[in-house]
Amino acid sequence: MRTETIAQLKKISTPKQFPKDEYICYEGQPGEEMYIILKGSVGIFLTNSMGTLNQVATMTEGGFFGEMAIFDNLPRSASCIALENTLCVAVNKDNLKQFLVTCPDIAIQMLNNMSGRVRKLNDDLYKSNRVAGTPVVEPFQIPKEYGFRHVVKEPYHAPQFLVKNIQYCPICGKSIETEEIKRHVLQMRNIDLDSRITYVGCEPLWKEVISCPHCYYSNHYLRFFQINDMEKDLIKKVLKDEHRPVIEEPEADRSEFDYLVLRYLQAIHINELINSNANAWIGGMWRNLYWLMKDAMDERFALYCAEKAIEKLKNALNQNEIFDNISRGSIALSVGSMLIFCGRPKEAVQYIDTAIECPDEHIRNNAKKVNEKL
């Protein structure tokens, strides 16, 4: 980047220094500004179906990211993390006009990028509207297979793996504190035979769902803020008519673990209402509940959750919702393992075979171990 361009950018906004491994933007969180890199480098990361981060791009000096945020307070589509000590300037709605005048070359490139993204969003929306039907979703209720009063202590979460943000609930508009995981610095302990990853000092399953303490809206952390006006009206109604009466049931003797399960059930129900074709998302939350029920040694509800997860994740695989081979292998291994857990080993074979072909060594070896037991 030319010296005069850097000088112009510094006049627009005070530069911000980000040390190595610090989050600049967090996937799923709303944003209000874009960033231009003056020095250093930034990794662009997306969360895969295993809950881990994949680096999809690297931005260096002169690069910019987060440009959609200066026009609408929409959730970030990716996590942006400093790969080294990095210096950036921020552009927001307040200094946008000055940026457009003083740095026209960067501004034109930014607008070209945004135009391409808008075209893609419109195309995705058109395709979605063509296949979307009106879902028939049962009223929210706690499955009879679930029994309360589970005594499961929340695992320890080391502070270095957490990041806190103050945001506004998209449903009621009140201020809430969100606590997400710095997934790029997690230390993997083990990958179980059913693809569950365990970590040192952190258990992501307890942090996957965000819930508003004011209106009780709950959703997956990557979906919590991605709500349009029409969905907002539907969620407000279902919270008032169906969710709150269940959550606020008088004399309910519930543990923190029970409320965690309730948040998952709420998130699943809401996604069935507004996005029933999102098989991978909904199936993934049922799979998380299956794993949590195994922690609680509640085999009855674990079986219930496994059956629900199998149905959705099979649809996700058959309808090619998951494109990368590692995620497909991970989900196939989960489906095969859950089918065995549910007493359906013959159906499991094809999914275990798929997992054996996975390029990830851990998944491939685990699939072979499961296959030996069939």
C-alpha positions in Angstrom: 0.0 0.0 0.0 1.3 3.4 -0.9 2.6 5.7 1.8 0.1 8.5 0.9 -2.8 6.0 1.0 -1.8 4.9 4.5 -1.6 8.6 5.5 -5.1 9.3 4.1 -6.5 6.2 5.9 -5.0 7.3 9.2 -6.8 10.7 8.9 -10.1 8.9 8.6 -9.8 6.7 11.6 -7.5 6.0 14.5 -5.5 2.8 13.7 -6.3 -0.3 15.9 -3.6 -2.7 16.9 -4.6 -6.4 17.1 -2.1 -8.9 18.7 -1.6 -12.3 17.2 -4.6 -14.7 17.7 -7.0 -11.9 18.6 -10.5 -11.9 17.1 -11.2 -8.9 15.0 -14.6 -10.1 13.9 -16.6 -13.1 15.3 -18.7 -15.3 13.0 -22.4 -14.9 13.7 -22.0 -11.6 15.7 -23.4 -8.3 14.3 -20.8 -5.8 13.1 -20.8 -2.1 12.5 -17.5 -1.4 10.7 -15.1 -2.7 8.0 -11.4 -2.9 8.4 -8.4 -2.1 6.1 -5.1 -3.7 6.9 -2.2 -1.3 7.2 0.3 -3.9 8.4 0.3 -7.6 9.2 -2.1 -10.3 8.1 -5.6 -11.6 9.0 -7.0 -15.1 8.6 -10.6 -15.6 7.4 -12.2 -18.6 9.2 -15.5 -20.5 8.8 -16.9 -23.0 11.2 -17.5 -26.4 9.8 -20.0 -29.1 10.8 -17.5 -30.5 13.3 -17.5 -27.2 15.2 -13.9 -26.4 14.3 -12.6 -23.5 12.3 -11.3 -23.8 8.7 -9.1 -21.0 7.4 -10.5 -20.2 4.0 -8.4 -17.1 3.1 -5.6 -14.8 4.2 -5.7 -11.0 4.0 -2.5 -9.0 3.9 -1.5 -5.3 3.8 -4.0 -3.3 1.7 -6.7 -6.0 2.1 -10.1 -5.2 3.6 -12.9 -7.2 5.2 -16.3 -6.8 6.9 -17.5 -4.2 4.3 -21.2 -5.3 4.5 -21.3 -4.1 8.1 -21.1 -0.4 7.3 -24.5 -0.6 5.4 -26.4 -2.9 7.7 -25.8 -4.3 11.2 -25.9 -7.9 9.9 -24.1 -10.8 11.5 -20.6 -11.5 10.4 -20.3 -14.3 7.8 -16.9 -15.4 9.0 -14.4 -15.0 11.9 -11.4 -12.7 11.2 -8.4 -13.4 13.4 -5.0 -11.6 13.4 -2.3 -14.1 12.3 0.4 -11.8 13.6 0.6 -8.4 15.2 -1.7 -6.5 12.9 -2.5 -2.8 12.4 -5.9 -1.9 10.9 -8.1 1.2 10.4 -11.8 1.0 10.8 -14.4 2.5 8.5 -18.0 2.9 9.8 -21.1 4.9 8.8 -19.7 8.0 10.4 -16.5 8.2 8.3 -17.8 6.4 5.2 -18.2 9.5 3.1 -14.7 10.7 3.9 -13.4 7.2 3.0 -15.1 7.2 -0.4 -13.6 10.6 -1.3 -10.1 10.1 0.0 -9.6 6.4 -1.1 -11.6 6.0 -4.3 -9.6 3.0 -5.6 -10.2 0.9 -2.4 -13.8 2.1 -2.3 -14.5 1.0 -5.9 -13.0 -2.4 -5.2 -15.1 -2.7 -2.0 -18.3 -1.8 -3.9 -17.5 -4.4 -6.6 -17.1 -7.1 -4.0 -20.4 -6.1 -2.3 -22.2 -6.2 -5.6 -21.1 -9.7 -6.2 -22.2 -10.8 -2.8 -25.6 -9.2 -3.2 -26.1 -11.0 -6.5 -25.2 -14.3 -4.8 -27.6 -13.6 -1.8 -30.4 -12.8 -4.2 -29.7 -16.0 -6.2 -29.7 -18.1 -3.0 -32.9 -16.5 -1.8 -34.6 -17.2 -5.1 -33.5 -20.8 -5.0 -34.6 -21.1 -1.4 -38.0 -19.6 -2.1 -38.6 -22.0 -5.0 -38.1 -25.1 -2.8 -39.4 -23.8 0.5 -42.8 -24.9 1.6 -44.9 -24.1 4.6 -43.6 -26.4 7.3 -46.0 -28.3 9.5 -44.4 -28.0 13.0 -45.9 -29.4 16.1 -46.4 -26.9 19.0 -43.4 -26.6 21.3 -43.3 -29.1 24.1 -40.8 -31.1 26.1 -40.7 -34.7 24.8 -42.1 -37.2 27.2 -38.9 -39.2 26.8 -37.0 -36.5 28.7 -37.0 -36.6 32.5 -35.9 -33.6 34.5 -33.7 -33.2 37.6 -30.5 -34.2 35.8 -27.5 -33.4 38.0 -24.7 -32.7 35.5 -22.2 -30.1 36.4 -21.2 -27.6 33.7 -17.6 -28.4 32.6 -14.8 -25.9 33.4 -14.2 -23.4 30.6 -10.7 -21.8 30.8 -11.0 -18.0 30.3 -8.4 -18.0 27.5 -10.8 -19.9 25.3 -13.8 -17.5 25.7 -14.7 -14.2 24.2 -17.5 -12.0 25.6 -19.5 -9.5 23.6 -22.3 -7.1 24.5 -25.0 -7.2 21.8 -28.8 -6.6 21.4 -31.3 -9.4 21.2 -32.8 -9.3 17.7 -36.2 -10.2 19.1 -36.8 -8.0 22.1 -34.0 -5.4 21.5 -32.6 -5.6 25.0 -28.9 -5.8 25.8 -27.4 -9.2 26.4 -23.9 -10.6 27.0 -22.8 -13.4 24.7 -20.0 -15.7 25.5 -18.5 -17.5 22.5 -15.5 -19.8 22.2 -12.1 -18.9 20.6 -12.2 -22.1 18.5 -8.9 -21.4 16.8 -6.9 -21.8 20.0 -8.8 -24.9 21.4 -6.6 -27.8 22.3 -8.1 -31.1 21.0 -8.0 -33.9 23.5 -9.7 -36.7 21.5 -12.1 -37.6 18.7 -14.5 -40.2 19.8 -15.8 -43.1 17.6 -18.9 -41.1 16.9 -17.0 -38.0 15.8 -17.5 -36.1 19.0 -14.4 -33.9 19.7 -13.3 -33.3 23.2 -11.0 -30.4 24.2 -8.7 -29.5 27.0 -10.3 -26.8 29.3 -13.5 -26.3 27.3 -16.7 -28.0 26.3 -18.3 -26.3 23.3 -21.6 -28.2 23.6 -22.5 -26.0 26.6 -21.8 -22.8 24.6 -23.4 -23.7 21.2 -26.8 -22.1 21.9 -27.3 -18.4 22.9 -30.4 -17.5 24.9 -31.8 -14.1 25.7 -32.6 -13.9 29.5 -35.3 -11.3 28.8 -37.5 -12.8 26.1 -36.1 -16.4 26.2 -35.3 -16.5 22.5 -32.7 -19.2 21.9 -30.8 -20.2 18.8 -27.5 -21.6 17.6 -24.7 -19.0 18.1 -24.2 -18.8 14.3 -27.9 -18.3 13.7 -29.0 -16.2 16.7 -28.7 -12.8 15.0 -29.6 -13.9 11.5 -33.3 -13.2 11.8 -35.3 -11.1 9.2 -38.4 -9.1 10.1 -40.9 -11.8 9.0 -39.1 -14.4 11.1 -38.9 -12.0 14.0 -42.7 -11.7 14.1 -43.2 -15.4 14.0 -40.6 -16.0 16.7 -42.2 -13.4 19.0 -45.5 -15.1 18.7 -44.2 -18.6 19.3 -42.2 -17.5 22.3 -45.2 -15.8 23.8 -47.7 -18.6 23.0 -45.6 -21.8 23.3 -42.1 -21.4 24.7 -42.6 -19.1 27.7 -45.5 -21.2 29.2 -43.2 -24.3 29.1 -40.1 -22.5 30.4 -41.9 -20.6 33.1 -43.9 -23.6 34.3 -44.6 -23.1 38.0 -42.9 -25.2 40.6 -40.5 -26.6 38.0 -37.6 -28.2 39.7 -34.9 -27.9 37.0 -31.1 -27.9 37.1 -28.8 -25.8 35.0 -28.4 -28.8 32.7 -32.1 -29.1 32.3 -32.2 -25.4 31.2 -29.4 -26.1 28.7 -31.5 -28.9 27.2 -34.5 -26.6 27.0 -32.4 -24.0 25.2 -31.5 -26.7 22.6 -35.1 -27.8 22.2 -36.1 -24.2 21.7 -33.5 -23.6 19.1 -34.4 -26.7 17.2 -38.1 -25.8 17.3 -37.5 -22.2 16.0 -35.3 -23.5 13.2 -38.0 -26.0 12.2 -40.4 -23.1 12.0 -38.3 -20.7 10.0 -35.8 -22.9 8.1 -37.0 -26.5 8.1 -34.8 -27.4 5.2 -31.6 -26.7 7.2 -31.1 -30.4 7.9 -27.4 -30.1 8.8 -28.0 -27.3 11.4 -31.0 -29.0 13.0 -29.5 -32.4 12.8 -26.3 -31.1 14.4 -28.2 -29.7 17.4 -30.0 -33.0 17.8 -26.6 -34.7 17.7 -25.3 -32.3 20.4 -28.2 -33.2 22.6 -27.5 -36.9 22.0 -24.0 -36.4 23.2 -25.2 -34.4 26.2 -27.7 -37.1 27.1 -24.9 -39.7 27.1 -23.0 -37.5 29.5 -26.1 -37.5 31.7 -26.5 -41.2 31.3 -30.1 -40.7 30.1 -30.3 -43.6 27.6 -34.0 -43.1 26.9 -33.7 -39.5 25.7 -30.3 -40.2 24.1 -32.1 -42.7 21.8 -34.8 -40.2 21.1 -32.2 -37.5 20.1 -30.2 -40.0 18.1 -33.3 -40.9 16.0 -34.0 -37.2 15.3 -30.4 -36.5 14.5 -30.2 -39.5 12.1 -33.2 -38.4 10.2 -31.9 -34.8 9.6 -28.3 -35.7 9.0 -29.2 -38.4 6.5 -31.2 -35.8 4.6 -28.2 -33.4 4.8 -25.9 -36.0 3.3 -28.4 -37.2 0.6 -29.3 -33.6 -0.5 -25.6 -32.6 -0.6 -26.0 -29.8 2.0 -22.4 -30.6 3.1 -19.8 -30.0 0.4 -16.4 -30.6 2.0 -15.3 -34.2 2.3 -14.1 -34.0 5.9 -17.4 -32.7 7.2 -19.2 -35.3 5.1 -17.0 -38.0 6.6 -17.5 -36.7 10.1 -21.3 -36.6 9.8 -21.4 -40.0 8.1 -19.4 -41.5 11.0 -21.9 -39.9 13.5 -24.9 -41.2 11.6 -23.4 -44.7 11.5 -22.5 -44.7 15.2 -25.9 -43.5 16.2 -27.6 -46.1 14.0 -25.6 -48.8 15.9 -26.6 -47.1 19.2 -30.3 -47.4 18.0 -30.0 -51.0 17.2 -29.8 -50.6 13.4 -26.4 -51.9 12.5 -27.3 -53.0 8.9 -28.2 -49.4 8.0 -25.0 -48.2 9.5 -22.7 -50.0 7.0 -23.0 -47.5 4.1 -22.3 -44.5 6.4 -19.3 -46.2 8.0 -18.0 -47.0 4.5 -18.3 -43.3 3.6 -16.4 -42.3 6.7 -13.6 -44.8 5.9 -13.0 -42.8 2.7 -12.7 -39.5 4.6 -9.4 -37.6 4.0 -9.1 -36.8 7.8 -7.0 -39.5 9.4 -8.8 -39.4 12.8 -12.2 -39.9 11.2 -10.9 -42.6 8.9 -9.3 -44.6 11.7 -12.3 -44.3 13.9 -14.5 -45.5 11.1 -12.3 -48.5 10.7 -12.6 -49.3 14.4 -16.4 -49.1 14.2 -16.4 -51.2 11.1 -14.5 -54.0 12.9 -17.2 -54.1 15.5 -20.1 -54.5 13.0 
